[in-house]
Each structure stands twice: as C-alpha cells, then as structure tokens.
C-alpha cells in the first residue's frame, strides 16, 4: 500500500499573500496528488497554538508531514509545481 501524503499549510489571515499560497498549493495538490493526500490549511490568527506546536515562525509555511522525513518550506507558493518539486512530490517523484 502506498503511503499517502500529508501537508500542513500555515497562512496569516485572508491576505493576498495567503490567498496566493493557498491557490498555488491547492492547484498543485489537485494536479499531483488528488485522493493520495491530505492538505490541512491553518490560519495562525485563528489557531496560534497549532503554529506554536509546529514552531512556525513565518508564513506562509508548508510542512510535509508524511512521507517522512518532515520537510519545511517558507515563502512564495504561487508556483505550486515548483513547490511540489522542492518537496519531492511532483512530476517524476510521484
């Protein structure tokens, strides 16, 4: 059985930067993973305790929880394909 992918995306409020990050990751997620993964979007303004638990210091932050090892990316996620390649989840990695 193939291990499913689990990602956490931390954003701050309903800003333009947050929207771009969410749109970019959702687009890549649908294109590359579909039913083979879970994406959890966490607004640090609404859930600061979750950001604290994961030691998120800046947003947007994307954490690949599964597969291990855990990997973190911080920054511009508008190019979801590039992000998934950095996380080794896109293209030939699938």
Secondary structure as GFF3:
##gff-version 3
##sequence-region A 1 94
A	DSSP	beta_strand	5	11	.	.	.	ID=ss1
A	DSSP	alpha_helix	16	32	.	.	.	ID=ss2
A	DSSP	three_ten_helix	34	36	.	.	.	ID=ss3
A	DSSP	beta_strand	37	43	.	.	.	ID=ss4
A	DSSP	alpha_helix	48	53	.	.	.	ID=ss5
A	DSSP	beta_strand	61	66	.	.	.	ID=ss6
A	DSSP	beta_strand	71	74	.	.	.	ID=ss7
A	DSSP	alpha_helix	80	86	.	.	.	ID=ss8
A	DSSP	three_ten_helix	91	93	.	.	.	ID=ss9
###
